[in-house]
């Protein structure tokens, strides 16, 4: 059973709260069971990757973390609200 959310994959959103407040981005992935979304270029986190054959040095990779749905608003709604 799918959980209904107010944003969809590919939507442009604005962050309402948190350290990324006021920033815009495109939704890359939804995590409906956790009620969170991964947004392009926002909430960047660092992950240590162990040494492998493909990556003999190992590395510290930076990627997007998730943001709670309650802190997101569609950019179109945000712009309409600011125009008033």
Steps between C-alpha positions, in 0.01 A plus 500: 500500500644836395509789746370829357742792500468861387820482291600258225827391344619771261312789668683822579471579870598765756629404846300667779709415807839371606853585394400504130208743557406705192693285253344340193560166340355212302368188675718203404340232716214457748525290815126473584536254790735743676301805377816652349633610159845525344548835322768574242793695648350545849589351843836376375653232724837326491526122488825310542541224244729207573781387273391269218645370174319777313608763751839392647553825691156518660339841512269741676198536272260792530133441417153629575334420831124491558269782612170450683190561284358751748793731420432502123260703286445500126685793341190602303296532823787687667523751211123555501510562875786752464319691222210595729 
